[in-house]
Amino acid sequence: MKILVAGATGKTGLRLVGELKSRGREPIAMVRESSDTGPLPNGVETRIGDLTDLPDDICRGCDAVVFAAGSGAGTSSEMTDKVDRDGAMRLIDIARKAHISRFVMLSTVGAEAPDPDSDLAHYLQAKHKADEHLKMSGLAFAIVRPVRLTDDDGAGNIRLGDDVDSGGEAARGDVASVLADAVDDAGWANKIALMQSVGGGQS
């Protein structure tokens, strides 16, 4: 199974690529021309694609897509819109035309109903619009909404759904594992879930 990973050189994306490879999948790392691909696992295919200007054939030959990209903290509202909203929506449209079997979205807690008074209101609104576009696309999808991310590996102790503490933490290692599960696990078909890590596993 070939899986295109947008955001493959980011903190979560790198972990996801490694996780997919360890499971015998064939991750394809979508990278910009300026990306540092050195940290990617050996032998991983790379494909040039900038979320602000995606080519029509970026999903060619792929079975699934995972959007694990982000404009990053401290970026302008304009760049947040270009990457987290417009870039995601454009990739969804390309994936639909390419008949991708599943599109997995790394979203965030709060994207389901953005709080206009939040310091992250603009970002949450961008993520909300991308999530809604995916839900309406006709693609089989999965949307993972972790709480505050940490750079820990995690211990595989994961909580999903309504019991998630919105003030808790989600280790990037655990998030990568959940995203990998969501690629082809039948239980994740058209599922939206909050996610957190529960104790231990720090690195």
C-alpha positions as CSV (number, residue, x, y, z in Angstrom):
1,M,0.0,0.0,0.0
2,K,1.4,3.4,-1.1
3,I,0.6,6.3,1.2
4,L,1.3,9.9,0.3
5,V,2.3,11.8,3.5
6,A,2.0,15.6,3.4
7,G,4.2,17.1,6.0
8,A,6.5,14.2,6.0
9,T,9.5,16.1,7.3
10,G,7.7,17.7,10.2
11,K,7.9,16.5,13.8
12,T,4.8,14.2,13.5
13,G,5.2,13.4,9.8
14,L,8.7,12.0,10.3
15,R,7.4,9.7,13.0
16,L,4.5,8.7,10.8
17,V,6.7,7.8,7.8
18,G,8.8,5.6,10.1
19,E,5.7,4.0,11.6
20,L,4.2,3.2,8.2
21,K,7.5,1.8,6.9
22,S,7.8,-0.4,10.0
23,R,4.3,-1.8,9.2
24,G,5.4,-2.8,5.7
25,R,3.6,0.0,4.0
26,E,5.2,2.2,1.3
27,P,5.1,5.8,2.5
28,I,5.8,8.5,-0.1
29,A,7.1,11.7,1.5
30,M,5.7,14.8,-0.1
31,V,8.4,17.5,0.3
32,R,9.2,20.9,-0.9
33,E,12.3,21.5,-2.9
34,S,13.9,23.2,0.1
35,S,13.0,20.5,2.6
36,D,15.7,18.7,4.5
37,T,15.0,15.1,3.7
38,G,18.1,13.8,5.6
39,P,16.0,12.6,8.6
40,L,13.7,10.5,6.5
41,P,14.2,6.7,6.8
42,N,16.5,5.2,4.1
43,G,14.8,4.1,1.0
44,V,11.7,6.3,1.4
45,E,10.4,7.7,-1.9
46,T,10.1,11.5,-2.0
47,R,7.8,13.5,-4.2
48,I,8.0,17.3,-4.7
49,G,4.9,19.1,-3.8
50,D,4.3,22.5,-2.1
51,L,0.9,22.9,-0.4
52,T,0.7,26.4,-1.8
53,D,1.0,25.2,-5.4
54,L,0.2,21.5,-5.7
55,P,0.6,19.7,-9.1
56,D,-2.4,17.8,-10.4
57,D,-0.7,14.5,-10.3
58,I,0.7,14.6,-6.8
59,C,-1.4,11.6,-5.8
60,R,-0.5,9.4,-8.8
61,G,-0.1,5.7,-7.9
62,C,-1.1,6.2,-4.3
63,D,-3.7,4.2,-2.4
64,A,-4.1,6.6,0.6
65,V,-3.2,10.1,1.7
66,V,-2.3,11.4,5.1
67,F,-2.3,15.2,5.7
68,A,0.1,15.7,8.6
69,A,1.3,19.2,7.6
70,G,0.9,22.5,9.3
71,S,1.9,26.1,8.7
72,G,3.7,26.1,12.0
73,A,3.5,28.3,15.1
74,G,4.0,32.0,14.6
75,T,3.2,32.0,10.9
76,S,0.9,34.7,9.4
77,S,-2.8,34.3,9.0
78,E,-2.2,34.4,5.3
79,M,0.1,31.4,5.4
80,T,-2.2,29.5,7.8
81,D,-4.9,29.9,5.2
82,K,-2.7,28.9,2.3
83,V,-1.4,25.7,4.0
84,D,-3.9,24.5,6.7
85,R,-7.0,25.5,4.8
86,D,-6.5,26.0,1.0
87,G,-3.6,23.5,0.7
88,A,-5.5,20.8,2.5
89,M,-8.6,21.4,0.5
90,R,-6.7,21.3,-2.8
91,L,-5.0,18.0,-1.8
92,I,-8.4,16.6,-0.9
93,D,-9.8,17.5,-4.3
94,I,-6.8,16.0,-6.1
95,A,-7.2,12.8,-4.0
96,R,-10.8,12.6,-4.9
97,K,-10.1,12.8,-8.6
98,A,-7.3,10.1,-8.2
99,H,-9.8,7.8,-6.5
100,I,-7.8,7.5,-3.3
101,S,-9.2,4.8,-1.0
102,R,-8.8,6.9,2.2
103,F,-7.8,10.4,3.3
104,V,-6.5,10.8,6.8
105,M,-6.5,14.3,8.3
106,L,-4.4,15.3,11.2
107,S,-6.6,18.0,12.7
108,T,-6.7,19.4,16.2
109,V,-9.0,19.7,19.3
110,G,-11.2,22.7,18.9
111,A,-11.6,22.4,15.1
112,E,-15.0,20.9,15.5
113,A,-16.4,24.2,16.8
114,P,-13.8,27.0,16.7
115,D,-14.0,29.4,19.6
116,P,-13.9,32.9,18.1
117,D,-12.3,34.2,21.4
118,S,-9.5,31.7,21.3
119,D,-5.9,32.9,20.7
120,L,-5.9,30.2,18.0
121,A,-9.2,31.2,16.5
122,H,-7.9,31.8,12.9
123,Y,-6.0,28.5,12.9
124,L,-8.9,26.6,14.3
125,Q,-11.2,28.1,11.7
126,A,-8.8,27.1,8.9
127,K,-8.7,23.5,10.2
128,H,-12.5,23.4,10.6
129,K,-13.0,24.4,7.0
130,A,-10.5,21.8,5.8
131,D,-12.2,19.1,7.9
132,E,-15.6,20.0,6.6
133,H,-14.4,20.0,3.0
134,L,-13.0,16.4,3.6
135,K,-16.3,15.3,5.1
136,M,-18.2,16.6,2.1
137,S,-15.7,15.3,-0.5
138,G,-17.2,11.8,-0.9
139,L,-13.8,10.3,0.0
140,A,-13.5,7.6,2.7
141,F,-11.9,9.6,5.5
142,A,-10.6,9.6,9.0
143,I,-10.0,12.8,11.1
144,V,-7.8,12.6,14.1
145,R,-8.0,15.6,16.6
146,P,-5.3,15.3,19.2
147,V,-5.1,17.6,22.2
148,R,-1.9,19.6,22.9
149,L,1.1,17.9,21.1
150,T,4.3,17.0,22.8
151,D,7.5,15.8,21.3
152,D,7.4,12.5,23.3
153,D,7.4,9.0,21.8
154,G,4.4,8.0,23.9
155,A,3.8,4.6,25.4
156,G,0.9,3.5,23.3
157,N,-1.6,4.3,26.0
158,I,-4.1,6.2,23.9
159,R,-7.6,7.5,24.7
160,L,-10.0,8.3,21.9
161,G,-13.5,9.9,21.8
162,D,-15.6,11.7,24.3
163,D,-13.6,10.8,27.3
164,V,-10.5,12.7,26.1
165,D,-9.4,15.5,28.4
166,S,-9.2,18.6,26.2
167,G,-6.6,20.0,28.5
168,G,-4.4,16.9,28.3
169,E,-1.5,16.0,26.1
170,A,-0.8,13.9,23.0
171,A,2.6,12.5,22.3
172,R,3.6,12.8,18.7
173,G,4.7,9.1,18.7
174,D,1.2,8.1,19.7
175,V,-0.3,10.4,17.2
176,A,1.8,8.8,14.4
177,S,0.6,5.4,15.5
178,V,-3.1,6.5,15.4
179,L,-2.7,8.0,12.0
180,A,-1.1,4.8,10.7
181,D,-4.0,2.8,12.1
182,A,-6.5,5.2,10.5
183,V,-5.0,4.6,7.0
184,D,-6.6,1.2,6.5
185,D,-8.3,0.0,9.7
186,A,-11.9,-0.6,8.8
187,G,-12.9,0.8,12.2
188,W,-11.6,4.2,11.2
189,A,-13.7,4.5,8.1
190,N,-15.4,7.9,8.1
191,K,-14.6,8.4,11.8
192,I,-13.7,11.6,13.6
193,A,-12.1,11.2,17.0
194,L,-10.4,13.3,19.7
195,M,-7.2,11.8,20.9
196,Q,-4.8,12.0,23.9
197,S,-2.0,10.0,25.4
198,V,-2.5,8.6,28.9
199,G,0.6,8.6,31.1
200,G,4.2,7.5,30.6
201,G,6.3,7.2,27.4
202,Q,8.3,10.4,27.6
203,S,11.6,10.6,25.8
